[in-house]
Amino acid sequence: MLRSALILGLLGLVGPFAIDMYLPAMPAIAASYGASETAVQATITAYFIAFGLGQLFYGPWADQAGRKLPIMVGLVLFLIASFGAAFAPTMTALIGWRALQGLGGAVLMVVPRAIIRDQYTGTQATRLMAMLMLVISISPMLAPLAGSAVMALADWRAIFMTLAVLAIAALALTAFAQPETLPVKRRVRINPRNLARGAKVLLSDPIFMGLTFIGGFAMGSFFVFIAFAPFVYTGQYGLGPTGFSLAFAVNAVGFFSASQLAGFLGERWGMRSLVRRGVAGFVFLSAAIFITALVTEPGLYLVMAGLFCANACLGVVVPTVMVVALDDHGDIAGLASSLGGTLQMVAGGLSIALAGPFFDGSVTPMLGAIAACGLVAAVLTLALLRPRPVIEPTA
């Protein structure tokens, strides 16, 4: 299990690095093109939407062709897009290359989850998913710092060249270290009838859909933070690229460190109960820090502490909902993973798009959008994951 977590985690670094590594450069990108903050945030929205839509393709393809070929093709697309972004002449071109980058990177969201489902279920799968997140957790800690280091030596375009090198390394890792986990006899031929039948099963399953959107809006809150924090931390709080990178890393640590408890707590409390408790903690903490911001301007350390604790609650929610959503759909794990990932990314991108018009560069709109995402997740949790009544035995 440890070897699988390490390999899948290293592959999984590519997508997060494509987001986190260039966050310290966002103000510089805006200045380079003479563009607005909203235009620069559109590069993240484009990445997330393409990242989500791409999963609709990779999941069914991985069910038919196996797991390795789609990963290789997606990484090649990511590599091409990274070079394109490095030399983009306009903001519009950069947004387009970022969308293609997201389309390629999407494979590293859906296929590793299907690989986990190929080998494990239940709490074992939760443990592996959590171990995978532990490896990926170095991204929010190291990627912004790596981006700051690159900017100290060159301009922001060199960040995308670095991502191209990372894609080449991931291609080599896939080719030589990742085994194929889907035997030929278990592969499902792609055809419209099979896809429609599988999609109908998934879309009509309230538990699958509910868990997918609980995870989607939970992650949406983190996407809002990713899109807005560079401008809040550098503008309102006066942090430089390195200072922002450190502050961003602290807030991300809460999420990924708590994710390592998901398997243990899922066994102790039950996986649905864990989701309920995690969502309740997140909505309470995110609402508390938002209300504080409405009353008085919160200091940087208060914002960081509040988001650290709130994100820790998300850390036990996200890997758990991913596993539980797939548990009843092992025969179409690729399609289920891709559809679930698409809906989650669309929810995250929608969260950024809806919050964008209210963003003025200050911390309060960012905290309000985060709290709103938590509220939506809480409503879905209350509606779909109510505690089951205890049935007393009859005499």
Disulfide bonds with the S-S distance in Angstrom:
none
